[in-house]
Amino acid sequence: MDMAFTTSIRTAPSFFEGLVALKNELVERRAKYNVYRTTLNELQYLSGRELADLGMTRGNIKSVAYEAAYGK
């Protein structure tokens, strides 16, 4: 009775795979930064009263925008 064995050897990522991974990372970072900037800009245009209605102050706009883009 013959038994078949398979071996999987994973080598280091190729140069091309590394470039693709880098591109994907940069795209993801840019998308998160765009969410941060958009959220920050929109919140900065709100009046103090509108911010208060949302339970926010002007002092925590940056942290709210950061959390919206990057999580906690």
N, CA, C and O atoms as a GROMACS GRO file, in nm:
protein
  288
    1MET      N    1   0.084  -0.116   0.000
    1MET     CA    2   0.000   0.000   0.000
    1MET      C    3   0.089   0.123   0.000
    1MET      O    4   0.171   0.141   0.090
    2ASP      N    5   0.072   0.208  -0.100
    2ASP     CA    6   0.152   0.330  -0.111
    2ASP      C    7   0.081   0.443  -0.037
    2ASP      O    8  -0.041   0.457  -0.042
    3MET      N    9   0.162   0.523   0.030
    3MET     CA   10   0.108   0.640   0.099
    3MET      C   11   0.166   0.763   0.032
    3MET      O   12   0.286   0.771   0.006
    4ALA      N   13   0.081   0.858   0.005
    4ALA     CA   14   0.126   0.981  -0.059
    4ALA      C   15   0.144   1.089   0.048
    4ALA      O   16   0.060   1.107   0.136
    5PHE      N   17   0.253   1.158   0.037
    5PHE     CA   18   0.281   1.268   0.129
    5PHE      C   19   0.298   1.395   0.047
    5PHE      O   20   0.358   1.395  -0.060
    6THR      N   21   0.244   1.499   0.099
    6THR     CA   22   0.267   1.628   0.034
    6THR      C   23   0.338   1.718   0.134
    6THR      O   24   0.312   1.714   0.254
    7THR      N   25   0.425   1.796   0.081
    7THR     CA   26   0.499   1.889   0.166
    7THR      C   27   0.477   2.029   0.113
    7THR      O   28   0.488   2.055  -0.007
    8SER      N   29   0.446   2.116   0.201
    8SER     CA   30   0.427   2.255   0.162
    8SER      C   31   0.540   2.339   0.222
    8SER      O   32   0.554   2.349   0.344
    9ILE      N   33   0.617   2.397   0.136
    9ILE     CA   34   0.726   2.482   0.182
    9ILE      C   35   0.695   2.624   0.138
    9ILE      O   36   0.679   2.652   0.019
   10ARG      N   37   0.686   2.712   0.233
   10ARG     CA   38   0.656   2.852   0.204
   10ARG      C   39   0.786   2.930   0.209
   10ARG      O   40   0.854   2.934   0.312
   11THR      N   41   0.818   2.993   0.100
   11THR     CA   42   0.939   3.074   0.097
   11THR      C   43   0.903   3.218   0.128
   11THR      O   44   0.785   3.252   0.141
   12ALA      N   45   1.001   3.300   0.140
   12ALA     CA   46   0.978   3.443   0.166
   12ALA      C   47   0.896   3.501   0.050
   12ALA      O   48   0.906   3.455  -0.063
   13PRO      N   49   0.815   3.601   0.081
   13PRO     CA   50   0.734   3.661  -0.026
   13PRO      C   51   0.824   3.715  -0.138
   13PRO      O   52   0.934   3.765  -0.113
   14SER      N   53   0.775   3.704  -0.258
   14SER     CA   54   0.851   3.756  -0.371
   14SER      C   55   0.851   3.908  -0.367
   14SER      O   56   0.773   3.970  -0.294
   15PHE      N   57   0.937   3.965  -0.445
   15PHE     CA   58   0.945   4.111  -0.453
   15PHE      C   59   0.810   4.169  -0.495
   15PHE      O   60   0.764   4.269  -0.439
   16PHE      N   61   0.747   4.105  -0.592
   16PHE     CA   62   0.616   4.151  -0.640
   16PHE      C   63   0.511   4.144  -0.530
   16PHE      O   64   0.433   4.237  -0.512
   17GLU      N   65   0.509   4.033  -0.457
   17GLU     CA   66   0.414   4.019  -0.346
   17GLU      C   67   0.436   4.127  -0.241
   17GLU      O   68   0.341   4.180  -0.184
   18GLY      N   69   0.562   4.159  -0.215
   18GLY     CA   70   0.595   4.266  -0.121
   18GLY      C   71   0.543   4.400  -0.167
   18GLY      O   72   0.492   4.478  -0.087
   19LEU      N   73   0.557   4.428  -0.296
   19LEU     CA   74   0.506   4.555  -0.351
   19LEU      C   75   0.355   4.562  -0.342
   19LEU      O   76   0.299   4.667  -0.309
   20VAL      N   77   0.289   4.452  -0.371
   20VAL     CA   78   0.143   4.449  -0.363
   20VAL      C   79   0.098   4.472  -0.218
   20VAL      O   80   0.004   4.547  -0.193
   21ALA      N   81   0.166   4.408  -0.124
   21ALA     CA   82   0.132   4.426   0.017
   21ALA      C   83   0.154   4.570   0.060
   21ALA      O   84   0.072   4.626   0.132
   22LEU      N   85   0.263   4.630   0.016
   22LEU     CA   86   0.291   4.770   0.049
   22LEU      C   87   0.186   4.862  -0.009
   22LEU      O   88   0.138   4.953   0.059
   23LYS      N   89   0.149   4.839  -0.135
   23LYS     CA   90   0.045   4.920  -0.198
   23LYS      C   91  -0.087   4.908  -0.123
   23LYS      O   92  -0.154   5.009  -0.098
   24ASN      N   93  -0.123   4.786  -0.085
   24ASN     CA   94  -0.248   4.766  -0.012
   24ASN      C   95  -0.246   4.837   0.123
   24ASN      O   96  -0.346   4.895   0.164
   25GLU      N   97  -0.132   4.832   0.191
   25GLU     CA   98  -0.120   4.901   0.319
   25GLU      C   99  -0.133   5.051   0.302
   25GLU      O  100  -0.201   5.117   0.381
   26LEU      N  101  -0.069   5.106   0.199
   26LEU     CA  102  -0.077   5.250   0.175
   26LEU      C  103  -0.219   5.293   0.139
   26LEU      O  104  -0.264   5.399   0.182
   27VAL      N  105  -0.289   5.212   0.061
   27VAL     CA  106  -0.428   5.242   0.025
   27VAL      C  107  -0.515   5.242   0.151
   27VAL      O  108  -0.599   5.331   0.168
   28GLU      N  109  -0.495   5.144   0.237
   28GLU     CA  110  -0.573   5.136   0.361
   28GLU      C  111  -0.543   5.255   0.452
   28GLU      O  112  -0.635   5.315   0.509
   29ARG      N  113  -0.417   5.289   0.466
   29ARG     CA  114  -0.382   5.406   0.551
   29ARG      C  115  -0.442   5.534   0.496
   29ARG      O  116  -0.493   5.616   0.573
   30ARG      N  117  -0.437   5.552   0.364
   30ARG     CA  118  -0.492   5.672   0.303
   30ARG      C  119  -0.643   5.679   0.325
   30ARG      O  120  -0.697   5.786   0.354
   31ALA      N  121  -0.711   5.567   0.312
   31ALA     CA  122  -0.856   5.564   0.332
   31ALA      C  123  -0.891   5.602   0.476
   31ALA      O  124  -0.985   5.678   0.499
   32LYS      N  125  -0.816   5.550   0.573
   32LYS     CA  126  -0.841   5.584   0.712
   32LYS      C  127  -0.814   5.732   0.738
   32LYS      O  128  -0.889   5.799   0.809
   33TYR      N  129  -0.705   5.783   0.680
   33TYR     CA  130  -0.674   5.925   0.697
   33TYR      C  131  -0.784   6.012   0.637
   33TYR      O  132  -0.819   6.115   0.694
   34ASN      N  133  -0.838   5.972   0.522
   34ASN     CA  134  -0.948   6.047   0.460
   34ASN      C  135  -1.071   6.049   0.548
   34ASN      O  136  -1.139   6.151   0.556
   35VAL      N  137  -1.101   5.938   0.614
   35VAL     CA  138  -1.213   5.935   0.709
   35VAL      C  139  -1.186   6.032   0.824
   35VAL      O  140  -1.275   6.107   0.865
   36TYR      N  141  -1.064   6.030   0.875
   36TYR     CA  142  -1.026   6.122   0.984
   36TYR      C  143  -1.045   6.267   0.942
   36TYR      O  144  -1.109   6.344   1.014
   37ARG      N  145  -0.989   6.306   0.826
   37ARG     CA  146  -0.997   6.446   0.782
   37ARG      C  147  -1.141   6.487   0.754
   37ARG      O  148  -1.181   6.597   0.791
   38THR      N  149  -1.219   6.401   0.691
   38THR     CA  150  -1.358   6.433   0.661
   38THR      C  151  -1.438   6.452   0.789
   38THR      O  152  -1.512   6.549   0.802
   39THR      N  153  -1.422   6.361   0.883
   39THR     CA  154  -1.493   6.370   1.011
   39THR      C  155  -1.451   6.496   1.085
   39THR      O  156  -1.536   6.568   1.137
   40LEU      N  157  -1.322   6.522   1.091
   40LEU     CA  158  -1.271   6.641   1.159
   40LEU      C  159  -1.328   6.768   1.097
   40LEU      O  160  -1.376   6.855   1.169
   41ASN      N  161  -1.324   6.779   0.966
   41ASN     CA  162  -1.376   6.898   0.898
   41ASN      C  163  -1.525   6.917   0.923
   41ASN      O  164  -1.570   7.029   0.948
   42GLU      N  165  -1.600   6.809   0.915
   42GLU     CA  166  -1.745   6.822   0.936
   42GLU      C  167  -1.778   6.864   1.079
   42GLU      O  168  -1.866   6.946   1.101
   43LEU      N  169  -1.707   6.807   1.175
   43LEU     CA  170  -1.733   6.843   1.315
   43LEU      C  171  -1.690   6.986   1.346
   43LEU      O  172  -1.753   7.053   1.428
   44GLN      N  173  -1.584   7.033   1.283
   44GLN     CA  174  -1.537   7.169   1.309
   44GLN      C  175  -1.634   7.275   1.260
   44GLN      O  176  -1.636   7.387   1.312
   45TYR      N  177  -1.716   7.241   1.162
   45TYR     CA  178  -1.813   7.337   1.110
   45TYR      C  179  -1.940   7.345   1.194
   45TYR      O  180  -2.021   7.435   1.174
   46LEU      N  181  -1.958   7.254   1.287
   46LEU     CA  182  -2.076   7.258   1.372
   46LEU      C  183  -2.062   7.367   1.477
   46LEU      O  184  -1.952   7.400   1.520
   47SER      N  185  -2.175   7.422   1.516
   47SER     CA  186  -2.175   7.523   1.622
   47SER      C  187  -2.157   7.454   1.757
   47SER      O  188  -2.170   7.332   1.769
   48GLY      N  189  -2.128   7.534   1.859
   48GLY     CA  190  -2.116   7.480   1.993
   48GLY      C  191  -2.244   7.412   2.039
   48GLY      O  192  -2.240   7.310   2.107
   49ARG      N  193  -2.355   7.469   2.002
   49ARG     CA  194  -2.484   7.411   2.039
   49ARG      C  195  -2.507   7.276   1.971
   49ARG      O  196  -2.554   7.181   2.033
   50GLU      N  197  -2.472   7.269   1.843
   50GLU     CA  198  -2.488   7.143   1.770
   50GLU      C  199  -2.397   7.035   1.828
   50GLU      O  200  -2.435   6.919   1.839
   51LEU      N  201  -2.276   7.075   1.864
   51LEU     CA  202  -2.186   6.979   1.927
   51LEU      C  203  -2.241   6.932   2.061
   51LEU      O  204  -2.234   6.814   2.094
   52ALA      N  205  -2.296   7.025   2.138
   52ALA     CA  206  -2.354   6.990   2.267
   52ALA      C  207  -2.471   6.892   2.250
   52ALA      O  208  -2.488   6.801   2.331
   53ASP      N  209  -2.549   6.912   2.145
   53ASP     CA  210  -2.660   6.820   2.117
   53ASP      C  211  -2.610   6.679   2.090
   53ASP      O  212  -2.680   6.581   2.115
   54LEU      N  213  -2.487   6.670   2.037
   54LEU     CA  214  -2.425   6.540   2.011
   54LEU      C  215  -2.348   6.488   2.131
   54LEU      O  216  -2.292   6.378   2.127
   55GLY      N  217  -2.346   6.567   2.239
   55GLY     CA  218  -2.274   6.527   2.359
   55GLY      C  219  -2.125   6.548   2.347
   55GLY      O  220  -2.045   6.477   2.409
   56MET      N  221  -2.086   6.646   2.266
   56MET     CA  222  -1.944   6.672   2.242
   56MET      C  223  -1.909   6.816   2.275
   56MET      O  224  -1.995   6.903   2.286
   57THR      N  225  -1.780   6.838   2.290
   57THR     CA  226  -1.728   6.974   2.302
   57THR      C  227  -1.625   6.995   2.192
   57THR      O  228  -1.579   6.899   2.128
   58ARG      N  229  -1.589   7.119   2.170
   58ARG     CA  230  -1.487   7.147   2.071
   58ARG      C  231  -1.353   7.082   2.107
   58ARG      O  232  -1.274   7.050   2.019
   59GLY      N  233  -1.330   7.064   2.234
   59GLY     CA  234  -1.205   7.006   2.280
   59GLY      C  235  -1.187   6.859   2.247
   59GLY      O  236  -1.074   6.810   2.248
   60ASN      N  237  -1.294   6.789   2.219
   60ASN     CA  238  -1.277   6.646   2.189
   60ASN      C  239  -1.307   6.610   2.043
   60ASN      O  240  -1.327   6.493   2.011
   61ILE      N  241  -1.312   6.709   1.957
   61ILE     CA  242  -1.339   6.684   1.814
   61ILE      C  243  -1.230   6.595   1.754
   61ILE      O  244  -1.261   6.500   1.683
   62LYS      N  245  -1.104   6.625   1.782
   62LYS     CA  246  -0.995   6.547   1.723
   62LYS      C  247  -0.999   6.402   1.769
   62LYS      O  248  -0.977   6.310   1.689
   63SER      N  249  -1.028   6.379   1.896
   63SER     CA  250  -1.030   6.241   1.945
   63SER      C  251  -1.149   6.164   1.886
   63SER      O  252  -1.137   6.045   1.859
   64VAL      N  253  -1.260   6.231   1.866
   64VAL     CA  254  -1.377   6.165   1.805
   64VAL      C  255  -1.346   6.130   1.659
   64VAL      O  256  -1.379   6.021   1.613
   65ALA      N  257  -1.283   6.222   1.588
   65ALA     CA  258  -1.247   6.196   1.448
   65ALA      C  259  -1.145   6.082   1.439
   65ALA      O  260  -1.154   5.997   1.350
   66TYR      N  261  -1.050   6.081   1.531
   66TYR     CA  262  -0.948   5.975   1.532
   66TYR      C  263  -1.014   5.839   1.556
   66TYR      O  264  -0.984   5.741   1.488
   67GLU      N  265  -1.104   5.834   1.654
   67GLU     CA  266  -1.171   5.708   1.685
   67GLU      C  267  -1.258   5.662   1.567
   67GLU      O  268  -1.269   5.542   1.542
   68ALA      N  269  -1.320   5.756   1.496
   68ALA     CA  270  -1.402   5.719   1.380
   68ALA      C  271  -1.317   5.655   1.272
   68ALA      O  272  -1.362   5.564   1.203
   69ALA      N  273  -1.194   5.703   1.256
   69ALA     CA  274  -1.108   5.653   1.149
   69ALA      C  275  -1.029   5.529   1.189
   69ALA      O  276  -1.018   5.435   1.112
   70TYR      N  277  -0.974   5.530   1.309
   70TYR     CA  278  -0.878   5.427   1.347
   70TYR      C  279  -0.927   5.334   1.458
   70TYR      O  280  -0.857   5.239   1.494
   71GLY      N  281  -1.044   5.361   1.511
   71GLY     CA  282  -1.094   5.280   1.621
   71GLY      C  283  -1.033   5.322   1.753
   71GLY      O  284  -0.960   5.421   1.760
   72LYS      N  285  -1.062   5.246   1.858
   72LYS     CA  286  -1.013   5.284   1.991
   72LYS      C  287  -0.870   5.253   2.011
   72LYS      O  288  -0.815   5.279   2.118
   0.00000   0.00000   0.00000
